[in-house]
Amino acid sequence: MAVTGLHTAYVPTLPAHTDPDTDQVLDSGLLHELSHAFGGPFHFLLPHRFDANLAAFRTALSDAGVEGRVYYAKKANKAAVWMERCAAHQAGVDVASAPELREALGHGVRGENIVVTGPAKSEELLRLAVLQGCLIAVDALDELDLLITLTLTGAVRPARLLLRRLPPAQPHSRFGMNAAELATALDRCVRAGNAVRMEGFSFHLSGYATQPRADLAEELLDLCLKARVLGLQADRISIGGGFAVDYSSADHWHTFLAEQRPEHYHANKTFHTADFYPYHSPVAGADALRTILATVPESGTTTLAERLKETGTLLMMEPGRALLDGAGASVFRVQGVKDRDGYRIVTVDGTSLSVSEQWFNSEYLPDPHLVTPSGRAHGSEVHPACVGGASCLESDMLTWRKVPFPARPRVGDLLVYPNTAGYQMDSNESPFHDLPLPPKVVLDRLGGRPRWRLDRRPAC
């Protein structure tokens, strides 16, 4: 019987786009077996979806006639299987630490296909990157000086580098160099001679808008031309990441934003809607790249794609979330249900540290699926429930929102959070309460009965 007190119209829902691959896993019966085997939460990964997303980005470049390279932003998900896919498809990887670099190399990604980003890189990271022939995005003048010193004092090859531009439209960003600093950096690169190979420029731009990326890319092209006059290679630019993922339909997203109020959340929790990820994006993934390439920058007269071709410049990008769209989900077992006035509090066998949007003082909004031992729950009634973690902290809520489940959640049911591979399932995970980190299960075959294996990265 449905819990009374909240009318259906006042319990906003945000269903994720229908995904046949995820649905097939939900209907396979495998998830309850794995939950029993692991005795706790776990994540499942779909590597073929990564392959398809990578292919879509490469097709967008090819269709525009632009030479480009795609680098997977490793910070989006720690699983080793993504490194395996990058190595198999000769794709690049974007890393920001020495352990990430070693992980990529250890799974077969060649050094020349790795770009090293991040601010204030350690000497250990820079030394390893130079040794392996990686491309280094230099963020500051002192970092450039350290890199040149390392190269002049015993490196076996020149340091490959990009110079990172501070976005003029985001002057308070902590990433990149302003115009004066770039001029100094270029002079130091020239003076360093064969110790460095200055291959171009990059930027880190917050947000998901496409026009600003095209505008700043145009500026980088002009910088490349100036650098070439100085005798530097400068034949590529990187526009970083920021390719949105479209989780839900426009109607569902805008209706949710219009209807949601504090009473729709446990303890009347309030969120600033500006802090929510844009769970609907009309232009997402590889289509966002197509839009950027087709955009005429504010200071230009031709599309960015035409400018790239005219100047003979290679385009680099570092998507993370967009390459993981549809490539995984997170599974939790219900281990307690408590009735409250008008809704229920469901407690699962994991914590909110495995749904990392809480890290940003926000909420992962796509509705979790309720999967019973006999299959996905269906029904015409609404059973509102928030979802708490198994820790002793009031703030440990996987979902503060009162989700309108189609059936009453019961102990032993599973909650499956869809499409969590990008930045959700391990960015903030911790063995709190001495609970082990949820394992990652790789599903290599969906036809018939899914075939699974544990990801090769140890849970640490």
C-alpha positions as CSV (number, residue, x, y, z in Angstrom):
1,M,0.0,0.0,0.0
2,A,1.4,3.4,-0.9
3,V,2.5,5.8,1.8
4,T,0.0,8.6,2.1
5,G,0.9,12.3,2.7
6,L,2.5,13.2,-0.6
7,H,0.4,13.5,-3.8
8,T,1.9,12.0,-7.0
9,A,1.9,15.5,-8.6
10,Y,4.1,16.8,-5.8
11,V,6.8,14.1,-5.9
12,P,9.0,15.2,-8.8
13,T,10.6,12.4,-10.8
14,L,13.7,12.5,-13.1
15,P,13.9,9.3,-15.0
16,A,17.1,8.6,-17.0
17,H,16.9,8.1,-20.7
18,T,15.9,4.5,-21.5
19,D,19.0,2.5,-22.1
20,P,18.6,-1.0,-23.6
21,D,22.1,-2.2,-22.4
22,T,21.4,-1.2,-18.8
23,D,17.9,-2.7,-19.0
24,Q,19.3,-6.0,-20.2
25,V,21.5,-6.2,-17.2
26,L,18.7,-5.2,-14.8
27,D,16.5,-8.0,-16.3
28,S,19.3,-10.7,-16.4
29,G,19.0,-11.8,-12.8
30,L,22.8,-11.4,-12.5
31,L,22.7,-8.4,-10.1
32,H,21.2,-10.2,-7.2
33,E,23.7,-13.0,-7.6
34,L,26.6,-10.5,-7.5
35,S,25.2,-8.6,-4.6
36,H,25.1,-11.9,-2.7
37,A,28.6,-12.9,-3.8
38,F,30.2,-9.5,-2.8
39,G,28.1,-9.0,0.3
40,G,28.0,-5.3,-0.4
41,P,27.6,-2.6,-3.1
42,F,29.3,-2.9,-6.4
43,H,29.6,-1.1,-9.8
44,F,29.1,-2.7,-13.2
45,L,31.0,-1.4,-16.3
46,L,30.1,-1.7,-20.0
47,P,33.4,-1.3,-22.0
48,H,31.6,-1.5,-25.3
49,R,29.9,1.8,-24.6
50,F,33.3,3.4,-24.0
51,D,34.4,2.1,-27.4
52,A,31.2,3.5,-29.1
53,N,31.6,6.9,-27.5
54,L,35.3,7.1,-28.5
55,A,34.3,6.2,-32.1
56,A,31.7,8.9,-32.1
57,F,34.3,11.6,-31.2
58,R,36.6,10.4,-33.9
59,T,33.8,10.4,-36.4
60,A,33.0,14.0,-35.6
61,L,36.6,14.9,-36.3
62,S,36.7,13.0,-39.5
63,D,33.4,14.4,-40.7
64,A,34.7,17.9,-40.2
65,G,38.0,17.1,-42.0
66,V,40.0,18.0,-38.9
67,E,43.0,16.1,-37.6
68,G,42.5,15.5,-34.0
69,R,43.2,13.2,-31.0
70,V,41.0,12.1,-28.2
71,Y,42.5,11.7,-24.7
72,Y,40.4,10.0,-22.0
73,A,40.4,12.1,-18.8
74,K,41.5,9.3,-16.4
75,K,40.2,11.1,-13.2
76,A,36.6,10.5,-14.4
77,N,36.9,6.8,-13.3
78,K,39.7,4.7,-11.8
79,A,38.9,1.4,-13.5
80,A,41.7,-0.3,-15.4
81,V,39.3,-1.5,-18.1
82,W,39.3,2.1,-19.6
83,M,43.1,2.0,-19.9
84,E,42.7,-1.4,-21.6
85,R,40.3,0.1,-24.1
86,C,42.5,3.1,-24.8
87,A,45.5,0.9,-25.4
88,A,43.4,-1.3,-27.7
89,H,42.2,1.6,-29.8
90,Q,45.4,3.7,-29.7
91,A,43.5,6.4,-27.9
92,G,45.2,8.9,-25.6
93,V,44.9,9.3,-21.8
94,D,45.0,12.5,-19.7
95,V,46.6,12.0,-16.3
96,A,47.5,14.4,-13.5
97,S,49.6,12.3,-11.1
98,A,52.5,9.9,-11.1
99,P,50.3,7.0,-10.0
100,E,47.8,7.7,-12.8
101,L,50.7,7.9,-15.3
102,R,52.1,4.6,-14.1
103,E,48.6,3.0,-14.3
104,A,48.2,4.1,-17.9
105,L,51.6,2.9,-18.9
106,G,51.1,-0.4,-17.0
107,H,48.0,-1.2,-19.1
108,G,49.7,-0.6,-22.4
109,V,49.1,3.0,-23.2
110,R,52.2,4.4,-24.9
111,G,53.9,7.4,-23.3
112,E,53.5,9.4,-26.6
113,N,49.7,9.0,-26.2
114,I,49.6,10.5,-22.7
115,V,49.1,14.1,-21.9
116,V,50.0,15.2,-18.3
117,T,47.8,18.0,-16.9
118,G,47.1,19.4,-13.5
119,P,48.6,22.3,-11.6
120,A,52.0,22.4,-9.9
121,K,53.2,19.0,-11.0
122,S,55.7,17.3,-8.8
123,E,59.3,16.7,-9.9
124,E,58.7,13.0,-9.9
125,L,55.8,13.3,-12.3
126,L,57.7,15.7,-14.6
127,R,60.7,13.4,-14.7
128,L,58.7,10.3,-15.5
129,A,56.7,12.2,-18.1
130,V,59.8,13.3,-19.9
131,L,61.4,9.9,-19.7
132,Q,58.3,8.3,-21.3
133,G,57.8,10.9,-24.0
134,C,54.5,12.3,-22.7
135,L,53.1,15.6,-23.6
136,I,53.1,18.0,-20.6
137,A,50.6,20.9,-20.2
138,V,52.7,23.5,-18.4
139,D,50.5,25.5,-16.0
140,A,52.9,28.1,-14.6
141,L,56.3,29.7,-15.2
142,D,58.0,28.0,-12.2
143,E,56.8,24.7,-13.6
144,L,58.3,25.5,-16.9
145,D,61.6,26.4,-15.2
146,L,61.7,23.1,-13.4
147,L,60.9,21.2,-16.5
148,I,63.7,22.9,-18.4
149,T,66.1,22.3,-15.6
150,L,65.2,18.6,-15.5
151,T,65.7,18.3,-19.2
152,L,69.1,20.1,-19.2
153,T,70.5,18.0,-16.4
154,G,70.4,14.5,-17.8
155,A,67.2,13.9,-19.7
156,V,67.6,11.5,-22.7
157,R,65.0,13.4,-24.8
158,P,63.5,16.9,-25.1
159,A,60.5,17.7,-23.0
160,R,57.3,17.8,-25.0
161,L,55.0,20.5,-23.8
162,L,52.0,22.7,-24.2
163,L,51.6,26.1,-22.6
164,R,48.3,26.5,-20.8
165,R,46.4,29.7,-21.3
166,L,44.4,31.4,-18.5
167,P,40.9,31.9,-19.9
168,P,40.4,35.7,-20.2
169,A,36.7,35.2,-19.6
170,Q,37.5,33.3,-16.3
171,P,40.3,35.5,-14.9
172,H,39.9,34.0,-11.4
173,S,40.7,30.5,-12.5
174,R,43.7,29.0,-10.8
175,F,44.7,27.3,-14.1
176,G,46.9,28.7,-16.8
177,M,49.1,31.7,-17.6
178,N,48.0,35.2,-18.6
179,A,49.2,37.0,-21.8
180,A,52.3,38.4,-20.1
181,E,53.3,35.1,-18.6
182,L,52.8,33.3,-21.9
183,A,55.1,35.8,-23.6
184,T,57.8,35.1,-21.0
185,A,57.2,31.4,-21.3
186,L,57.6,31.5,-25.1
187,D,60.9,33.4,-24.7
188,R,62.1,30.7,-22.3
189,C,61.2,28.0,-24.6
190,V,63.1,29.6,-27.4
191,R,66.1,30.1,-25.2
192,A,65.9,26.4,-24.0
193,G,66.6,25.3,-27.6
194,N,66.6,21.5,-28.1
195,A,65.9,20.9,-24.4
196,V,62.1,21.4,-25.1
197,R,59.7,20.8,-27.9
198,M,56.9,23.4,-27.5
199,E,54.1,21.7,-29.4
200,G,51.2,24.2,-28.8
201,F,48.8,25.6,-26.3
202,S,45.9,24.4,-24.1
203,F,43.3,25.7,-21.7
204,H,41.0,24.6,-18.9
205,L,37.6,26.1,-19.2
206,S,34.8,25.6,-16.6
207,G,31.2,25.0,-17.8
208,Y,29.7,23.2,-20.8
209,A,29.0,26.1,-23.3
210,T,30.3,25.5,-26.8
211,Q,30.8,29.1,-28.0
212,P,33.4,30.0,-25.3
213,R,35.4,27.0,-26.3
214,A,35.5,27.9,-29.9
215,D,36.4,31.5,-29.0
216,L,39.3,30.5,-26.9
217,A,40.4,27.9,-29.4
218,E,40.6,30.7,-32.0
219,E,42.9,32.6,-29.6
220,L,45.2,29.6,-29.2
221,L,45.4,29.3,-33.0
222,D,46.7,32.9,-33.2
223,L,49.2,32.1,-30.4
224,C,50.4,29.1,-32.4
225,L,51.1,31.3,-35.5
226,K,53.0,33.7,-33.3
227,A,55.0,30.9,-31.7
228,R,55.9,29.4,-35.2
229,V,57.4,32.8,-36.1
230,L,59.7,32.3,-33.1
231,G,60.8,28.9,-34.5
232,L,58.7,26.8,-32.2
233,Q,56.7,23.8,-33.4
234,A,53.3,24.9,-32.0
235,D,51.2,22.7,-34.3
236,R,48.4,21.6,-31.9
237,I,45.9,23.0,-29.4
238,S,43.9,21.3,-26.6
239,I,40.4,22.4,-25.7
240,G,40.3,20.2,-22.7
241,G,37.0,18.5,-21.5
242,G,33.6,19.9,-20.7
243,F,31.6,17.8,-23.1
244,A,28.2,17.4,-21.4
245,V,26.3,14.2,-20.9
246,D,22.5,14.1,-21.5
247,Y,21.0,12.0,-18.7
248,S,17.3,12.9,-19.1
249,S,14.8,14.4,-21.5
250,A,14.2,18.2,-21.6
251,D,10.6,17.8,-20.5
252,H,11.6,15.7,-17.4
253,W,14.5,18.0,-16.5
254,H,12.6,21.3,-16.8
255,T,9.5,19.9,-15.0
256,F,11.7,18.7,-12.2
257,L,13.4,22.0,-11.7
258,A,10.0,23.8,-11.7
259,E,8.3,21.4,-9.3
260,Q,11.0,20.5,-6.7
261,R,10.8,22.2,-3.3
262,P,12.4,21.6,0.1
263,E,9.5,19.4,1.2
264,H,10.4,16.9,-1.5
265,Y,13.7,16.2,0.3
266,H,14.4,14.5,3.5
267,A,14.7,16.9,6.4
268,N,13.6,19.7,4.1
269,K,17.1,19.7,2.6
270,T,17.7,22.6,0.2
271,F,19.9,22.7,-2.8
272,H,20.7,25.6,-5.1
273,T,19.6,24.5,-8.5
274,A,22.6,26.3,-10.0
275,D,24.7,23.7,-8.3
276,F,22.9,20.8,-10.0
277,Y,24.7,19.2,-12.9
278,P,22.7,20.0,-16.1
279,Y,21.1,16.6,-16.4
280,H,19.6,17.5,-19.7
281,S,21.9,19.0,-22.3
282,P,20.5,19.6,-25.8
283,V,24.0,19.3,-27.2
284,A,26.1,16.6,-25.6
285,G,29.1,14.3,-26.1
286,A,30.4,14.1,-29.7
287,D,27.6,16.3,-30.9
288,A,29.1,19.1,-28.7
289,L,32.4,18.6,-30.5
290,R,30.6,18.9,-33.8
291,T,29.0,22.1,-32.6
292,I,32.3,23.6,-31.5
293,L,33.9,22.7,-34.8
294,A,31.0,24.3,-36.7
295,T,31.1,27.5,-34.6
296,V,32.4,30.7,-36.0
297,P,34.5,32.3,-33.1
298,E,33.5,35.8,-32.1
299,S,36.8,37.2,-33.5
300,G,36.7,35.1,-36.7
301,T,35.0,34.9,-40.0
302,T,35.2,31.1,-40.7
303,T,34.3,28.1,-38.6
304,L,36.8,26.7,-36.1
305,A,37.1,23.6,-38.3
306,E,38.2,25.7,-41.3
307,R,40.7,27.7,-39.2
308,L,42.2,24.4,-37.9
309,K,42.6,23.2,-41.4
310,E,43.9,26.6,-42.7
311,T,46.6,26.7,-40.0
312,G,47.5,23.0,-40.2
313,T,46.8,22.6,-36.5
314,L,45.9,19.4,-34.7
315,L,43.0,19.5,-32.2
316,M,43.2,17.7,-28.9
317,M,40.4,17.1,-26.4
318,E,40.2,15.4,-23.0
319,P,36.7,14.1,-22.4
320,G,36.0,12.1,-19.3
321,R,32.3,11.9,-18.5
322,A,31.4,11.9,-22.2
323,L,33.4,8.8,-23.0
324,L,31.8,7.0,-20.1
325,D,28.2,7.9,-21.0
326,G,26.1,4.8,-20.5
327,A,29.2,2.8,-19.5
328,G,28.3,1.8,-16.0
329,A,25.9,1.8,-13.0
330,S,26.1,1.5,-9.2
331,V,24.2,-1.2,-7.3
332,F,23.2,-1.1,-3.6
333,R,21.2,-3.6,-1.6
334,V,18.4,-2.4,0.7
335,Q,19.1,-3.4,4.2
336,G,16.5,-1.4,6.1
337,V,13.3,0.5,5.5
338,K,11.9,3.0,8.0
339,D,8.5,4.7,7.8
340,R,8.2,8.5,8.2
341,D,5.2,10.8,7.8
342,G,4.4,10.5,4.1
343,Y,7.6,8.8,3.0
344,R,10.1,6.1,3.9
345,I,13.8,6.2,4.6
346,V,15.6,3.4,2.8
347,T,19.1,2.4,4.1
348,V,21.4,0.6,1.8
349,D,24.6,-1.4,2.3
350,G,26.9,1.3,1.1
351,T,27.5,5.0,1.6
352,S,27.1,8.3,-0.3
353,L,30.8,8.3,-0.9
354,S,30.1,6.0,-3.8
355,V,27.8,8.5,-5.5
356,S,30.2,11.4,-5.5
357,E,27.8,14.3,-6.5
358,Q,27.4,14.8,-2.8
359,W,31.0,15.9,-2.8
360,F,29.9,19.0,-4.6
361,N,27.1,19.7,-2.1
362,S,24.7,18.6,-4.7
363,E,22.6,15.6,-5.6
364,Y,22.8,12.8,-8.2
365,L,19.3,13.3,-9.5
366,P,18.5,10.6,-12.1
367,D,16.0,8.2,-10.4
368,P,17.5,4.9,-9.2
369,H,15.9,1.7,-10.4
370,L,14.2,-0.6,-7.9
371,V,15.0,-4.2,-8.7
372,T,13.4,-6.9,-6.7
373,P,14.5,-10.6,-6.7
374,S,11.8,-11.2,-9.4
375,G,12.8,-8.3,-11.6
376,R,12.3,-4.6,-12.0
377,A,9.6,-3.1,-9.9
378,H,6.4,-1.9,-11.7
379,G,3.3,-0.3,-10.4
380,S,0.8,2.6,-10.7
381,E,1.2,3.8,-7.1
382,V,3.9,6.1,-5.8
383,H,6.0,5.1,-2.8
384,P,8.2,8.1,-2.0
385,A,11.5,7.2,-0.3
386,C,14.9,8.9,0.3
387,V,18.0,6.8,0.4
388,G,20.5,6.8,3.3
389,G,23.9,5.2,3.6
390,A,24.9,2.6,6.3
391,S,27.1,5.0,8.3
392,C,26.4,6.8,11.5
393,L,26.4,10.3,9.9
394,E,23.2,12.3,9.3
395,S,24.7,13.7,6.2
396,D,25.3,10.2,4.6
397,M,22.5,10.3,2.1
398,L,22.8,8.8,-1.3
399,T,19.6,10.6,-2.3
400,W,18.0,13.3,-0.1
401,R,15.2,13.5,-2.6
402,K,12.0,11.5,-2.0
403,V,12.1,9.3,-5.1
404,P,8.7,8.2,-6.3
405,F,9.4,4.4,-6.5
406,P,6.6,2.3,-8.2
407,A,6.6,-0.2,-5.4
408,R,7.5,-0.3,-1.7
409,P,11.3,-0.9,-1.3
410,R,11.9,-4.0,0.8
411,V,15.0,-5.5,2.4
412,G,16.9,-7.5,-0.2
413,D,15.8,-5.3,-3.1
414,L,18.5,-3.6,-5.1
415,L,18.7,0.1,-6.0
416,V,20.6,0.6,-9.2
417,Y,21.8,4.2,-9.9
418,P,22.1,4.5,-13.7
419,N,24.9,6.0,-15.7
420,T,27.3,6.6,-12.9
421,A,30.6,5.7,-14.6
422,G,31.5,9.4,-15.1
423,Y,32.7,11.1,-12.0
424,Q,30.2,9.3,-9.6
425,M,31.3,5.8,-8.7
426,D,34.8,6.3,-7.3
427,S,35.8,10.0,-7.2
428,N,35.1,10.2,-3.5
429,E,35.0,6.6,-2.3
430,S,36.6,5.8,1.0
431,P,36.7,2.6,3.2
432,F,34.7,4.5,5.9
433,H,33.7,2.3,8.9
434,D,36.3,-0.2,7.5
435,L,33.9,-1.1,4.8
436,P,35.7,-2.3,1.6
437,L,35.5,-0.2,-1.5
438,P,32.8,-1.5,-3.8
439,P,34.3,-3.8,-6.5
440,K,33.9,-3.0,-10.2
441,V,32.5,-5.7,-12.4
442,V,33.2,-5.7,-16.1
443,L,30.5,-7.1,-18.3
444,D,32.1,-8.1,-21.5
445,R,29.0,-9.7,-23.1
446,L,25.4,-8.9,-22.8
447,G,23.8,-11.2,-25.3
448,G,22.1,-14.2,-23.6
449,R,23.5,-14.4,-20.1
450,P,26.0,-11.6,-19.3
451,R,29.6,-12.6,-18.9
452,W,31.4,-10.8,-16.1
453,R,34.9,-10.4,-14.5
454,L,36.4,-8.2,-11.9
455,D,38.2,-5.1,-13.0
456,R,41.9,-5.7,-12.7
457,R,42.6,-2.7,-10.6
458,P,42.9,-3.7,-6.9
459,A,40.4,-2.2,-4.5
460,C,42.7,0.2,-2.6
